[in-house]
Amino acid sequence: MQTITTIGLDIAKSVFQVHGIDAEGTIILRRQLKRRYVLVFFQKLPPCLVGIEACASSHYWCRELKALGHAVRLMPPAYVKPYVKRQKNDATDAEAICEAVRRPTMRFVETETPEQQSCLMLHRTRHLFIRQQTAVVNAIRAHLAEFGIVAPVGRRGVEELLNVVADANDERLPEVARACLAALGDQLRVLKFDRMITVWHQSNEMSKRLDELPGVGPALATALVASVADPKAFRSGRNFSAWIGLVPKQSSSGGKQRLGGISKQGDRYLRSLFTAGALAVIRYAKIHGTGHRPWLTALLARRSTKVAAVALANKIARMAWAMMARGERYREPVALAA
């Protein structure tokens, strides 16, 4: 039997598809594997190149196969799709992965560690609770208003309402209503996750360095450290910013450059955090003066606040990449230090 040098592995929940070829590109193997037989199958193979789409559970399988001595490469599914020849099924997907992983110009995804995935899960859970928080708060206010209990707008008002719910001596609320409102109040756990993010932030040196950058706080710093496994995988700060989706979308042809709005490709969560940080910098500059920030001053003079915020977010992203890739601390520009 000829030696298998490259394998395309199409992962799933239960049934996996394997497509293996030799050094000359001849197909040696095509077969399905049940989940429990995947590691057993690869233990019997000599070390080879394994391609996997960067999707759910791909980082886990990447770490497991690397531990067996294989060279594993993760690829964005969008970059694999052009290699699918005809119909969409597991066999053609595995063949396309096997073909794509051998391309010299293919862009690969760095493998995340369990610690990085845990931090990202913390951010995703917090973001989910934030989205649900508005609906829960509105429900609490509406239910209590039925009993004539209202409070001011904002977090303090919600805390006042929750104190009423927690007070068993308050006779305005029936016990059944109190139990329902207490259950709703238990869902407001965003502050708990904020504290967990702060603890993770304090335990990571790179995250604390990024926190020194204007517009970057513990939330963005920890999200960056968890999302970017290897900053040097990006050739430049511009490539890193493009990965987040903060660069103009191109529609150029015939030597004429046509730039539109930002591409909005990549990680939406990181992009929103960068934009929020940039808006905070602009808001602070407007209150305390923009004289010490000449670039931002000139930008705000000719562009709206939101357009300036996106441009500033792009700049902050490039500076963050430089700090991560070179291991440096933030250095204030001369205009700011003067």
C-alpha positions as CSV (number, residue, x, y, z in Angstrom):
1,M,0.0,0.0,0.0
2,Q,1.3,3.4,-0.9
3,T,2.1,5.9,1.9
4,I,-0.6,8.5,2.7
5,T,1.0,12.0,2.9
6,T,-2.1,14.3,2.9
7,I,-5.5,13.8,4.4
8,G,-8.6,15.9,4.1
9,L,-10.8,15.4,7.2
10,D,-14.4,16.6,7.1
11,I,-15.5,16.7,10.8
12,A,-19.0,16.5,12.2
13,K,-20.8,15.4,15.3
14,S,-21.0,11.6,14.7
15,V,-19.8,10.7,11.2
16,F,-16.4,11.9,9.8
17,Q,-15.2,11.7,6.2
18,V,-11.6,10.9,5.4
19,H,-9.9,11.6,2.0
20,G,-6.2,10.5,1.7
21,I,-3.7,10.9,-1.1
22,D,0.0,10.1,-1.6
23,A,2.8,12.4,-2.6
24,E,1.9,12.3,-6.3
25,G,-1.8,13.2,-5.6
26,T,-3.2,9.7,-6.2
27,I,-6.2,8.9,-4.2
28,I,-5.4,6.2,-1.7
29,L,-8.2,6.3,0.8
30,R,-11.9,7.3,0.9
31,R,-13.9,6.2,3.9
32,Q,-16.3,7.3,6.7
33,L,-15.4,7.1,10.4
34,K,-17.5,7.0,13.4
35,R,-16.5,9.5,16.0
36,R,-15.1,6.9,18.4
37,Y,-12.8,5.5,15.7
38,V,-11.2,8.8,14.6
39,L,-8.3,8.8,17.0
40,V,-7.7,5.1,16.6
41,F,-7.5,5.5,12.9
42,F,-5.0,8.3,13.0
43,Q,-2.9,6.5,15.6
44,K,-2.2,3.8,13.0
45,L,-1.1,6.2,10.3
46,P,2.5,7.6,9.9
47,P,2.8,11.3,10.4
48,C,1.1,13.2,7.6
49,L,-0.5,16.5,6.7
50,V,-4.1,16.8,7.8
51,G,-6.4,19.5,6.6
52,I,-9.6,20.5,8.6
53,E,-12.1,23.3,8.1
54,A,-12.0,25.9,10.9
55,C,-15.5,25.2,12.3
56,A,-17.1,23.9,15.5
57,S,-14.8,21.6,17.5
58,S,-12.0,22.0,14.9
59,H,-9.5,23.3,17.5
60,Y,-10.1,20.3,19.7
61,W,-9.4,17.8,16.9
62,C,-6.4,19.9,15.8
63,R,-4.9,19.6,19.2
64,E,-5.7,15.9,19.5
65,L,-4.2,15.0,16.1
66,K,-1.1,17.1,16.7
67,A,-0.5,15.1,19.9
68,L,-0.3,12.0,17.7
69,G,2.5,13.6,15.6
70,H,0.5,14.8,12.6
71,A,0.9,18.3,11.0
72,V,-2.6,19.8,11.2
73,R,-3.8,22.9,9.3
74,L,-7.1,24.7,9.9
75,M,-8.6,26.6,7.0
76,P,-11.6,29.0,6.8
77,P,-14.5,27.2,5.1
78,A,-14.9,30.1,2.6
79,Y,-11.4,29.4,1.3
80,V,-12.2,25.7,0.9
81,K,-15.5,26.1,-0.9
82,P,-13.9,27.0,-4.4
83,Y,-12.3,23.5,-4.4
84,V,-15.7,21.7,-4.2
85,K,-16.2,20.2,-7.6
86,R,-19.8,19.3,-7.9
87,Q,-22.5,18.2,-5.4
88,K,-22.4,19.1,-1.7
89,N,-21.7,16.0,0.4
90,D,-19.2,14.7,2.9
91,A,-17.0,12.9,0.3
92,T,-16.6,16.0,-2.0
93,D,-16.0,18.2,1.1
94,A,-13.2,16.0,2.3
95,E,-11.7,15.9,-1.2
96,A,-11.9,19.7,-1.4
97,I,-10.2,20.1,2.0
98,C,-7.4,17.7,0.9
99,E,-6.9,19.8,-2.2
100,A,-7.0,23.2,-0.5
101,V,-4.5,22.3,2.3
102,R,-1.8,21.6,-0.3
103,R,-2.1,25.1,-1.9
104,P,1.1,27.2,-1.3
105,T,-0.9,30.4,-1.0
106,M,-3.6,29.1,1.4
107,R,-4.2,31.1,4.5
108,F,-4.4,29.0,7.7
109,V,-6.0,29.5,11.1
110,E,-3.8,29.2,14.2
111,T,-4.9,26.6,16.8
112,E,-6.3,28.0,20.0
113,T,-5.4,26.7,23.4
114,P,-8.1,25.5,25.9
115,E,-7.4,28.6,28.0
116,Q,-8.0,30.9,25.0
117,Q,-11.2,29.0,24.1
118,S,-12.4,29.3,27.8
119,C,-11.8,33.1,27.7
120,L,-13.8,33.3,24.4
121,M,-16.6,31.3,25.9
122,L,-16.6,33.8,28.8
123,H,-17.0,36.6,26.3
124,R,-19.7,34.8,24.3
125,T,-21.7,34.0,27.4
126,R,-21.5,37.6,28.7
127,H,-22.6,38.9,25.2
128,L,-25.5,36.5,25.3
129,F,-26.6,37.8,28.7
130,I,-26.2,41.4,27.6
131,R,-28.6,40.7,24.6
132,Q,-31.1,39.1,26.9
133,Q,-30.7,41.7,29.7
134,T,-32.9,44.4,28.0
135,A,-35.8,42.0,27.5
136,V,-35.5,40.8,31.1
137,V,-35.3,44.3,32.6
138,N,-38.3,45.4,30.5
139,A,-40.3,42.4,31.8
140,I,-39.4,43.1,35.4
141,R,-40.4,46.8,35.0
142,A,-43.7,45.9,33.3
143,H,-44.7,43.2,35.9
144,L,-43.9,45.5,38.8
145,A,-45.8,48.4,37.3
146,E,-48.9,46.2,37.4
147,F,-48.6,46.4,41.2
148,G,-47.9,50.2,41.2
149,I,-44.1,49.8,41.7
150,V,-41.9,51.9,39.4
151,A,-38.3,53.1,39.5
152,P,-36.1,55.5,37.6
153,V,-34.4,54.5,34.3
154,G,-31.0,52.9,34.5
155,R,-29.2,50.3,36.5
156,R,-29.9,51.9,39.8
157,G,-33.6,51.8,39.1
158,V,-33.4,48.1,38.3
159,E,-31.5,47.5,41.6
160,E,-34.3,49.3,43.5
161,L,-36.9,47.1,41.9
162,L,-34.8,44.0,42.8
163,N,-34.6,45.1,46.4
164,V,-38.3,45.3,46.5
165,V,-38.6,41.8,45.1
166,A,-36.1,40.5,47.7
167,D,-37.9,42.1,50.6
168,A,-40.2,39.4,51.9
169,N,-41.9,42.0,54.2
170,D,-43.1,44.1,51.3
171,E,-46.8,43.3,51.1
172,R,-47.4,44.9,47.8
173,L,-46.2,41.8,46.0
174,P,-48.0,38.4,46.2
175,E,-45.8,35.5,46.8
176,V,-46.3,34.0,43.3
177,A,-45.4,37.2,41.6
178,R,-42.4,37.6,43.9
179,A,-41.1,34.1,42.9
180,C,-41.5,34.9,39.2
181,L,-39.7,38.2,39.5
182,A,-36.9,36.7,41.6
183,A,-36.4,34.1,38.8
184,L,-36.1,36.9,36.3
185,G,-33.7,38.8,38.5
186,D,-31.4,35.7,38.7
187,Q,-30.9,36.1,34.9
188,L,-29.2,39.5,35.3
189,R,-25.7,38.0,35.8
190,V,-23.7,40.3,33.5
191,L,-21.7,41.8,36.4
192,K,-20.6,38.4,37.5
193,F,-19.0,37.8,34.1
194,D,-17.5,41.2,34.1
195,R,-15.7,40.3,37.3
196,M,-14.5,37.0,35.8
197,I,-13.1,38.8,32.7
198,T,-11.3,41.2,35.0
199,V,-9.7,38.3,36.9
200,W,-8.6,36.7,33.7
201,H,-7.3,40.1,32.5
202,Q,-5.2,40.5,35.7
203,S,-3.6,37.0,35.2
204,N,-2.4,37.7,31.6
205,E,0.6,39.9,31.0
206,M,-0.2,40.6,27.3
207,S,-3.8,41.6,28.2
208,K,-2.5,44.0,30.8
209,R,-0.1,45.6,28.2
210,L,-2.9,46.1,25.8
211,D,-5.0,47.8,28.5
212,E,-2.5,50.7,28.3
213,L,-3.6,51.5,24.8
214,P,-6.2,54.3,24.6
215,G,-9.6,52.8,23.6
216,V,-8.7,49.3,24.9
217,G,-10.1,48.1,28.2
218,P,-10.1,44.7,30.0
219,A,-13.0,43.4,27.8
220,L,-11.2,44.1,24.4
221,A,-7.8,43.2,25.7
222,T,-8.9,39.8,26.9
223,A,-10.9,39.2,23.7
224,L,-7.8,40.0,21.6
225,V,-5.5,37.7,23.5
226,A,-8.1,34.9,23.3
227,S,-8.9,35.4,19.6
228,V,-5.4,35.9,18.2
229,A,-3.4,32.7,18.8
230,D,-0.4,34.0,16.9
231,P,-0.1,37.7,16.0
232,K,2.8,37.0,13.7
233,A,0.5,35.0,11.4
234,F,-0.5,38.5,10.1
235,R,2.0,40.1,7.8
236,S,1.2,43.6,9.0
237,G,-1.2,45.7,11.1
238,R,-3.2,46.4,7.9
239,N,-3.8,42.6,7.4
240,F,-4.9,42.3,11.1
241,S,-7.3,45.2,10.7
242,A,-8.7,43.6,7.5
243,W,-9.2,40.3,9.4
244,I,-11.4,42.2,11.8
245,G,-13.2,44.0,9.0
246,L,-12.2,47.6,9.7
247,V,-10.7,48.4,6.2
248,P,-12.6,49.8,3.2
249,K,-14.2,47.3,0.9
250,Q,-12.7,47.4,-2.6
251,S,-14.4,47.3,-5.9
252,S,-11.4,48.1,-8.1
253,S,-10.9,47.3,-11.8
254,G,-8.9,48.5,-14.8
255,G,-6.3,50.2,-12.6
256,K,-9.0,52.4,-10.9
257,Q,-9.3,52.1,-7.2
258,R,-12.9,52.3,-5.8
259,L,-13.1,52.1,-2.0
260,G,-16.4,51.9,-0.2
261,G,-17.4,51.4,3.4
262,I,-15.7,49.0,5.7
263,S,-15.9,45.4,4.6
264,K,-17.5,44.2,7.9
265,Q,-15.9,40.8,7.4
266,G,-14.3,38.8,10.2
267,D,-15.0,38.9,13.9
268,R,-18.1,41.1,14.5
269,Y,-17.6,41.0,18.3
270,L,-14.0,42.3,18.1
271,R,-15.1,45.0,15.6
272,S,-17.8,46.2,17.9
273,L,-15.4,46.4,20.8
274,F,-12.8,48.4,18.8
275,T,-15.5,50.8,17.6
276,A,-16.9,51.3,21.1
277,G,-13.4,52.0,22.4
278,A,-12.8,54.5,19.6
279,L,-16.1,56.3,20.4
280,A,-15.0,56.5,24.1
281,V,-11.7,58.1,23.0
282,I,-13.5,60.7,20.9
283,R,-16.0,61.4,23.6
284,Y,-13.2,62.0,26.1
285,A,-11.3,64.2,23.6
286,K,-14.4,66.3,23.0
287,I,-14.9,66.9,26.7
288,H,-11.2,67.6,27.6
289,G,-10.1,69.1,24.3
290,T,-8.6,67.6,21.1
291,G,-5.6,69.9,20.9
292,H,-3.1,67.2,22.0
293,R,-4.5,64.8,19.3
294,P,-3.8,66.6,16.0
295,W,-4.7,63.6,13.8
296,L,-8.0,63.1,15.5
297,T,-8.7,66.9,15.5
298,A,-8.2,67.1,11.7
299,L,-10.3,64.0,11.2
300,L,-13.2,65.3,13.2
301,A,-13.1,68.6,11.4
302,R,-13.9,67.0,8.0
303,R,-15.8,63.8,9.0
304,S,-18.8,62.8,11.2
305,T,-18.2,61.3,14.6
306,K,-19.1,57.8,13.6
307,V,-16.9,57.8,10.5
308,A,-14.0,59.2,12.6
309,A,-14.7,56.4,15.2
310,V,-14.3,53.7,12.5
311,A,-11.1,55.3,11.3
312,L,-9.7,55.5,14.8
313,A,-10.8,51.9,15.5
314,N,-8.7,50.9,12.5
315,K,-5.7,52.8,13.9
316,I,-6.1,51.3,17.4
317,A,-6.3,47.8,15.9
318,R,-3.0,48.3,14.0
319,M,-1.3,49.5,17.2
320,A,-2.7,46.6,19.1
321,W,-1.3,44.2,16.5
322,A,2.1,45.9,16.8
323,M,2.2,45.5,20.5
324,M,1.2,41.8,20.4
325,A,3.5,40.9,17.5
326,R,6.6,42.7,18.9
327,G,5.9,42.2,22.6
328,E,6.2,46.0,23.2
329,R,4.4,48.3,25.6
330,Y,2.3,51.3,24.4
331,R,4.4,54.4,23.8
332,E,2.6,57.7,23.6
333,P,3.2,59.8,20.4
334,V,5.3,62.9,20.8
335,A,2.2,65.2,20.4
336,L,0.6,63.5,23.4
337,A,3.7,63.4,25.6
338,A,4.4,67.1,25.1
